C-alpha cells in the first residue's frame, strides 16, 4: 500500500516489548508457567505504532506526542527516526512501557511501568497542526490529546481512535474508530446499558449482538457529532454507521493470530486513505482488509527485529506489509524471493511461474505494476483489470506471501528497498531485458529466469476472448 498524502498523528506514544519463549513446566514455588529461552523484541506502541505503520505505507508522517529523554524515550526515538518526524511535547514522569511475556506465542503476563503524561503544548506542535492536511488522533488517555484539544477543534481530524481513559472526539471528526468493547463502554450512559466491561451477554444471538452494536454506533454518532463511526469487531470485520442503516464490512479472511496493534493498523489505514481522498466506506473496507492481513502476519509482534537466538524460518502467513515480511524472514535466516509483472489477466503460466518461484525460498513477494505503469507499457485499454482486482487475485494465491506495487516502468526502486535474495522473471525474457540483474548483484542477490508454459499469455488470452488488444 503506497500512501501519497502527508499525515499528522497526534496521541500518546508507548514503548512495547515482547519477551517470547516456551513454557513446558510450572514453577516449583507457585502455580505459574516458567518461560524459558526468551527472545526480546522492541517496537513502537500506542500512537507511535499507528504513526510507524502509516510511514511504512510510504506516507510522509509527523507524530506529535509526549516524549522524554529517559532510556525508554531514547529507544523509541531510535526506532522511529528512520521512518518519520517526531514533535516531542514535554512530559511529567517517564514514557510508559508495556512488556508482554509470551509462551508458544500466547501472552501469559503483561508488565506496565512508566506513568508519564504530556504536560503542555508547544509552539512547534501548534504550527504542525495548523498546517496539517490530515490528522489521525490516537488517544490513549495520557495527556497529549488533552493539551492539544483546543487546536484540534480548528483542524478537524479525519480519524479519531478513542480510548476509555481519554476524552471524546472533537465535533466534526470524519470517522471515529472504537473497538467493540470501547463502543459499549462509551455508549452505556446513552443507551441505558449497565454493562461497561465490553462483554456481550452470553445468551445474545449474533443478530442481537449486531443490533446492539448498531444502536451503540448510532448513539455515539449523534453524541459525538461525528461524520461516521466504525466499530471494529475483530475477526468479524467492522460495522460502519452514518446514522440509521449501518454497513457491515466483513473480514476477508479468518485469522486467529496475535491481534495486538490491529486497531492501530485499522486507524492508520483509514486515515491515510481518507487523506488521499477516498470515501469513508472505501477507507473502512480497505482498513478491515489491512487489519485482517496484519493479524494474519503476526500482528505488532512481528514488526520489530529480534535480540537473541534467531528462530528457524517458517512458512509466513499472507502479509500486506512486504517490508515487514522481508525483515522477519531475513532476521530468521531465510531466503527472500521476489517476482514481478503486470498480471493483468492471471493465467496458468503466471500461476506456474509463481509456484516455482515460491519453492526457491522462504517467502515470495510479488511486485506488480500500477495501472499507470501498465498503461505506459501496454498502451491504452490496458490494464483490463484495475490494480485493486489484480492485487486481490494475487493475494489469494497460496504461493504468494505479499504483494508490493510500483508506479515506475521498472521495479528497480522497489527492489532497492526490499533487497530480495532472488529475483524471478518468466522465460520469455532475455538476459538483456533484465536490468534488475545488475541491481541484484549489488547486495549479493541473483536474478533468474524460470520456464514459462508455452502458449500462455495475457495477449493471447484476450485475443481468444475477442478483446483484440495488443
FENNORKA-V238625 format. One record per residue. N is the residue number from 1. RES is the residue in one letter. OMEGA is omega in degrees with one decimal (NA if undefined). Layout:
n=N res=RES omega=OMEGA
n=N res=RES omega=OMEGA
//
This chain:
n=1 res=X omega=-178.4
n=2 res=X omega=179.5
n=3 res=X omega=-178.3
n=4 res=X omega=-175.9
n=5 res=X omega=176.9
n=6 res=X omega=-178.1
n=7 res=X omega=173.0
n=8 res=X omega=178.3
n=9 res=X omega=179.7
n=10 res=X omega=178.7
n=11 res=X omega=-172.2
n=12 res=X omega=179.2
n=13 res=X omega=173.5
n=14 res=X omega=168.4
n=15 res=X omega=-177.5
n=16 res=X omega=174.4
n=17 res=X omega=170.6
n=18 res=X omega=169.8
n=19 res=X omega=-171.8
n=20 res=X omega=178.4
n=21 res=X omega=178.4
n=22 res=X omega=180.0
n=23 res=X omega=177.8
n=24 res=X omega=177.1
n=25 res=X omega=175.7
n=26 res=X omega=177.5
n=27 res=X omega=-179.1
n=28 res=X omega=-175.7
n=29 res=X omega=179.8
n=30 res=X omega=-179.1
n=31 res=X omega=179.1
n=32 res=X omega=-179.3
n=33 res=X omega=172.2
n=34 res=X omega=-178.5
n=35 res=X omega=-175.0
n=36 res=X omega=176.6
n=37 res=X omega=-172.3
n=38 res=X omega=164.4
n=39 res=X omega=-176.5
n=40 res=X omega=174.9
n=41 res=X omega=-179.4
n=42 res=X omega=-175.9
n=43 res=X omega=172.8
n=44 res=X omega=178.1
n=45 res=X omega=179.2
n=46 res=X omega=179.4
n=47 res=X omega=178.8
n=48 res=X omega=176.7
n=49 res=X omega=178.5
n=50 res=X omega=179.1
n=51 res=X omega=180.0
n=52 res=X omega=-179.9
n=53 res=X omega=177.7
n=54 res=X omega=178.5
n=55 res=X omega=177.6
n=56 res=X omega=175.3
n=57 res=X omega=-178.2
n=58 res=X omega=-175.2
n=59 res=X omega=173.4
n=60 res=X omega=-171.0
n=61 res=X omega=170.7
n=62 res=X omega=178.8
n=63 res=X omega=173.2
n=64 res=X omega=-174.2
n=65 res=X omega=170.6
n=66 res=X omega=-176.6
n=67 res=X omega=179.4
n=68 res=X omega=-179.8
n=69 res=X omega=176.0
n=70 res=X omega=-178.2
n=71 res=X omega=179.9
n=72 res=X omega=178.7
n=73 res=X omega=178.6
n=74 res=X omega=177.7
n=75 res=X omega=-179.4
n=76 res=X omega=177.2
n=77 res=X omega=-179.6
n=78 res=X omega=180.0
n=79 res=X omega=-174.8
n=80 res=X omega=-170.0
n=81 res=X omega=-177.9
n=82 res=X omega=-168.2
n=83 res=X omega=-171.2
n=84 res=X omega=177.8
n=85 res=X omega=179.6
n=86 res=X omega=171.1
n=87 res=X omega=-171.9
n=88 res=X omega=172.4
n=89 res=X omega=177.5
n=90 res=X omega=-175.7
n=91 res=X omega=163.8
n=92 res=X omega=-176.7
n=93 res=X omega=-175.1
n=94 res=X omega=177.6
n=95 res=X omega=178.4
n=96 res=X omega=176.8
n=97 res=X omega=178.1
n=98 res=X omega=-179.2
n=99 res=X omega=175.5
n=100 res=X omega=172.8
n=101 res=X omega=-175.1
n=102 res=X omega=172.6
n=103 res=X omega=-173.7
n=104 res=X omega=177.0
n=105 res=X omega=175.8
n=106 res=X omega=-178.8
n=107 res=X omega=175.2
n=108 res=X omega=178.5
n=109 res=X omega=175.7
n=110 res=X omega=179.6
n=111 res=X omega=178.1
n=112 res=X omega=172.7
n=113 res=X omega=-176.6
n=114 res=X omega=-178.3
n=115 res=X omega=-176.3
n=116 res=X omega=177.1
n=117 res=X omega=174.0
n=118 res=X omega=-173.3
n=119 res=X omega=-175.7
n=120 res=X omega=174.5
n=121 res=X omega=177.5
n=122 res=X omega=178.3
n=123 res=X omega=179.4
n=124 res=X omega=179.5
n=125 res=X omega=179.7
n=126 res=X omega=-179.9
n=127 res=X omega=178.6
n=128 res=X omega=179.2
n=129 res=X omega=-178.3
n=130 res=X omega=-177.8
n=131 res=X omega=-173.4
n=132 res=X omega=174.7
n=133 res=X omega=179.5
n=134 res=X omega=-174.8
n=135 res=X omega=169.1
n=136 res=X omega=176.3
n=137 res=X omega=178.3
n=138 res=X omega=-168.9
n=139 res=X omega=175.6
n=140 res=X omega=173.3
n=141 res=X omega=-179.0
n=142 res=X omega=165.1
n=143 res=X omega=-175.7
n=144 res=X omega=-178.8
n=145 res=X omega=179.7
n=146 res=X omega=-175.4
n=147 res=X omega=-179.0
n=148 res=X omega=-175.3
n=149 res=X omega=179.4
n=150 res=X omega=-178.0
n=151 res=X omega=174.5
n=152 res=X omega=179.1
n=153 res=X omega=178.7
n=154 res=X omega=179.7
n=155 res=X omega=-171.1
n=156 res=X omega=179.8
n=157 res=X omega=174.5
n=158 res=X omega=178.8
n=159 res=X omega=175.8
n=160 res=X omega=177.8
n=161 res=X omega=-169.5
n=162 res=X omega=177.4
n=163 res=X omega=-179.0
n=164 res=X omega=179.0
n=165 res=X omega=-179.0
n=166 res=X omega=179.9
n=167 res=X omega=-179.7
n=168 res=X omega=174.8
n=169 res=X omega=178.2
n=170 res=X omega=179.1
n=171 res=X omega=179.3
n=172 res=X omega=176.7
n=173 res=X omega=-172.4
n=174 res=X omega=-177.7
n=175 res=X omega=175.7
n=176 res=X omega=-168.8
n=177 res=X omega=176.7
n=178 res=X omega=169.0
n=179 res=X omega=-176.3
n=180 res=X omega=-178.2
n=181 res=X omega=179.7
n=182 res=X omega=180.0
n=183 res=X omega=-178.8
n=184 res=X omega=178.7
n=185 res=X omega=-178.7
n=186 res=X omega=-172.8
n=187 res=X omega=-175.3
n=188 res=X omega=178.9
n=189 res=X omega=-177.0
n=190 res=X omega=-175.4
n=191 res=X omega=-178.6
n=192 res=X omega=178.8
n=193 res=X omega=-178.3
n=194 res=X omega=-178.3
n=195 res=X omega=-178.6
n=196 res=X omega=-179.8
n=197 res=X omega=177.1
n=198 res=X omega=-179.6
n=199 res=X omega=178.5
n=200 res=X omega=175.9
n=201 res=X omega=-173.8
n=202 res=X omega=-176.5
n=203 res=X omega=-175.6
n=204 res=X omega=174.8
n=205 res=X omega=178.1
n=206 res=X omega=179.5
n=207 res=X omega=178.5
n=208 res=X omega=179.6
n=209 res=X omega=179.0
n=210 res=X omega=177.8
n=211 res=X omega=178.5
n=212 res=X omega=178.9
n=213 res=X omega=179.8
n=214 res=X omega=178.8
n=215 res=X omega=178.8
n=216 res=X omega=-179.4
n=217 res=X omega=179.3
n=218 res=X omega=178.4
n=219 res=X omega=179.5
n=220 res=X omega=178.0
n=221 res=X omega=179.8
n=222 res=X omega=-176.2
n=223 res=X omega=-177.8
n=224 res=X omega=-175.9
n=225 res=X omega=-180.0
n=226 res=X omega=176.4
n=227 res=X omega=-179.2
n=228 res=X omega=175.4
n=229 res=X omega=175.9
n=230 res=X omega=178.5
n=231 res=X omega=179.9
n=232 res=X omega=-171.8
n=233 res=X omega=178.2
n=234 res=X omega=-175.5
n=235 res=X omega=179.6
n=236 res=X omega=178.4
n=237 res=X omega=-178.5
n=238 res=X omega=174.4
n=239 res=X omega=-177.8
n=240 res=X omega=-178.5
n=241 res=X omega=168.5
n=242 res=X omega=-175.9
n=243 res=X omega=-170.6
n=244 res=X omega=-172.3
n=245 res=X omega=-177.6
n=246 res=X omega=176.5
n=247 res=X omega=176.8
n=248 res=X omega=179.0
n=249 res=X omega=-176.3
n=250 res=X omega=173.6
n=251 res=X omega=-177.3
n=252 res=X omega=-179.4
n=253 res=X omega=178.7
n=254 res=X omega=177.3
n=255 res=X omega=-179.6
n=256 res=X omega=179.6
n=257 res=X omega=-178.2
n=258 res=X omega=-176.9
n=259 res=X omega=-179.7
n=260 res=X omega=178.8
n=261 res=X omega=-177.9
n=262 res=X omega=178.2
n=263 res=X omega=177.0
n=264 res=X omega=176.7
n=265 res=X omega=179.3
n=266 res=X omega=-176.0
n=267 res=X omega=-179.1
n=268 res=X omega=178.6
n=269 res=X omega=-178.3
n=270 res=X omega=-179.2
n=271 res=X omega=179.3
n=272 res=X omega=-179.5
n=273 res=X omega=176.4
n=274 res=X omega=176.0
n=275 res=X omega=179.5
n=276 res=X omega=177.6
n=277 res=X omega=179.3
n=278 res=X omega=171.5
n=279 res=X omega=-177.3
n=280 res=X omega=-180.0
n=281 res=X omega=177.6
n=282 res=X omega=-178.7
n=283 res=X omega=-179.5
n=284 res=X omega=179.4
n=285 res=X omega=179.1
n=286 res=X omega=-179.6
n=287 res=X omega=176.0
n=288 res=X omega=179.5
n=289 res=X omega=-179.0
n=290 res=X omega=179.1
n=291 res=X omega=177.5
n=292 res=X omega=178.8
n=293 res=X omega=178.8
n=294 res=X omega=177.9
n=295 res=X omega=179.6
n=296 res=X omega=179.9
n=297 res=X omega=177.4
n=298 res=X omega=178.2
n=299 res=X omega=-177.7
n=300 res=X omega=-178.2
n=301 res=X omega=-178.9
n=302 res=X omega=-172.9
n=303 res=X omega=-167.9
n=304 res=X omega=176.0
n=305 res=X omega=-174.9
n=306 res=X omega=169.2
n=307 res=X omega=-177.0
n=308 res=X omega=-177.3
n=309 res=X omega=179.0
n=310 res=X omega=178.1
n=311 res=X omega=177.5
n=312 res=X omega=-179.9
n=313 res=X omega=177.0
n=314 res=X omega=177.4
n=315 res=X omega=-175.1
n=316 res=X omega=172.6
n=317 res=X omega=177.7
n=318 res=X omega=-170.1
n=319 res=X omega=176.5
n=320 res=X omega=176.5
n=321 res=X omega=-175.5
n=322 res=X omega=-178.6
n=323 res=X omega=178.7
n=324 res=X omega=178.1
n=325 res=X omega=-179.5
n=326 res=X omega=-179.6
n=327 res=X omega=-178.1
n=328 res=X omega=179.7
n=329 res=X omega=-178.8
n=330 res=X omega=179.0
n=331 res=X omega=179.5
n=332 res=X omega=177.8
n=333 res=X omega=-177.0
n=334 res=X omega=-178.7
n=335 res=X omega=-178.6
n=336 res=X omega=178.3
n=337 res=X omega=175.6
n=338 res=X omega=175.8
n=339 res=X omega=-175.7
n=340 res=X omega=176.8
n=341 res=X omega=178.0
n=342 res=X omega=179.6
n=343 res=X omega=-175.8
n=344 res=X omega=173.5
n=345 res=X omega=-174.9
n=346 res=X omega=-178.0
n=347 res=X omega=-174.5
n=348 res=X omega=177.9
n=349 res=X omega=176.9
n=350 res=X omega=-175.1
n=351 res=X omega=178.4
n=352 res=X omega=178.3
n=353 res=X omega=-176.9
n=354 res=X omega=176.8
n=355 res=X omega=178.6
n=356 res=X omega=179.2
n=357 res=X omega=-178.5
n=358 res=X omega=-179.3
n=359 res=X omega=-179.5
n=360 res=X omega=-176.1
n=361 res=X omega=-174.7
n=362 res=X omega=172.3
n=363 res=X omega=178.1
n=364 res=X omega=173.6
n=365 res=X omega=178.4
n=366 res=X omega=178.5
n=367 res=X omega=-172.0
n=368 res=X omega=179.2
n=369 res=X omega=172.2
n=370 res=X omega=179.4
n=371 res=X omega=-179.2
n=372 res=X omega=179.0
n=373 res=X omega=177.2
n=374 res=X omega=-177.6
n=375 res=X omega=178.9
n=376 res=X omega=-178.1
n=377 res=X omega=-170.1
n=378 res=X omega=-179.6
n=379 res=X omega=179.9
n=380 res=X omega=-176.6
n=381 res=X omega=175.4
n=382 res=X omega=0.2
n=383 res=X omega=173.5
n=384 res=X omega=178.7
n=385 res=X omega=-179.7
n=386 res=X omega=-174.0
n=387 res=X omega=-176.3
n=388 res=X omega=179.5
n=389 res=X omega=-179.7
n=390 res=X omega=179.7
n=391 res=X omega=-178.6
n=392 res=X omega=179.7
n=393 res=X omega=179.6
n=394 res=X omega=-179.8
n=395 res=X omega=-178.4
n=396 res=X omega=-179.9
n=397 res=X omega=-178.1
n=398 res=X omega=-179.0
n=399 res=X omega=-177.7
n=400 res=X omega=-178.7
n=401 res=X omega=178.8
n=402 res=X omega=177.4
n=403 res=X omega=176.9
n=404 res=X omega=-175.0
n=405 res=X omega=173.7
n=406 res=X omega=-174.2
n=407 res=X omega=-179.5
n=408 res=X omega=178.9
n=409 res=X omega=177.6
n=410 res=X omega=-176.2
n=411 res=X omega=-171.2
n=412 res=X omega=179.6
n=413 res=X omega=178.1
n=414 res=X omega=179.5
n=415 res=X omega=178.2
n=416 res=X omega=177.0
n=417 res=X omega=-175.9
n=418 res=X omega=179.7
n=419 res=X omega=180.0
n=420 res=X omega=176.7
n=421 res=X omega=-178.2
n=422 res=X omega=175.6
n=423 res=X omega=-172.0
n=424 res=X omega=169.9
n=425 res=X omega=178.9
n=426 res=X omega=-174.9
n=427 res=X omega=177.5
n=428 res=X omega=174.7
n=429 res=X omega=171.4
n=430 res=X omega=-178.8
n=431 res=X omega=-179.4
n=432 res=X omega=-178.8
n=433 res=X omega=-175.8
n=434 res=X omega=176.5
n=435 res=X omega=179.0
n=436 res=X omega=-175.8
n=437 res=X omega=179.1
n=438 res=X omega=179.2
n=439 res=X omega=-179.7
n=440 res=X omega=-177.8
n=441 res=X omega=-178.9
n=442 res=X omega=179.4
n=443 res=X omega=176.1
n=444 res=X omega=178.3
n=445 res=X omega=-177.1
n=446 res=X omega=173.0
n=447 res=X omega=-179.2
n=448 res=X omega=171.7
n=449 res=X omega=175.6
n=450 res=X omega=-179.8
n=451 res=X omega=178.8
n=452 res=X omega=176.2
n=453 res=X omega=-177.9
n=454 res=X omega=172.6
n=455 res=X omega=179.4
n=456 res=X omega=174.4
n=457 res=X omega=178.2
n=458 res=X omega=-178.7
n=459 res=X omega=179.2
n=460 res=X omega=178.6
n=461 res=X omega=178.7
n=462 res=X omega=-179.7
n=463 res=X omega=178.9
n=464 res=X omega=-179.0
n=465 res=X omega=178.7
n=466 res=X omega=-179.7
n=467 res=X omega=175.9
n=468 res=X omega=-178.8
n=469 res=X omega=179.5
n=470 res=X omega=NA
//
